[in-house]
């Protein structure tokens, strides 16, 4: 069983459709290496993650789940370094060919870019 810091609790996730809609409506967008991030400021005081990986990315659930798993893992390990934003990761068909490391690096670069952008606003 995973304990302590290694968890990915519900309060770190976007769970309601209204939360996703708010991010897509009010968020800033950036894209790199097959993934895009839409980020919007939140008032909960910590970063939260949502995932949007459609069947257009890949018809195979195994491939879509790998993308989501890699993204969740990097967020789980680095959420304390991110500012209070809601992140929605949108996968594109190019992400199918990306390795886990490439997806992780792309997410971190985009997330930190969004944090700097939000801090300036």
Secondary structure, 3 states (H helix, E strand, C coil): CCCHHHCCCHHHECCCHHHHHHHHHHCEEEEECCEEEEEEECCCCCCEEEEECCCCCCCCHHHHHHHHHHHHHHHHHHHHHCCCEEEEEEECHHHHCCCHHHHHHHHHHHHHHHHHHHHHC
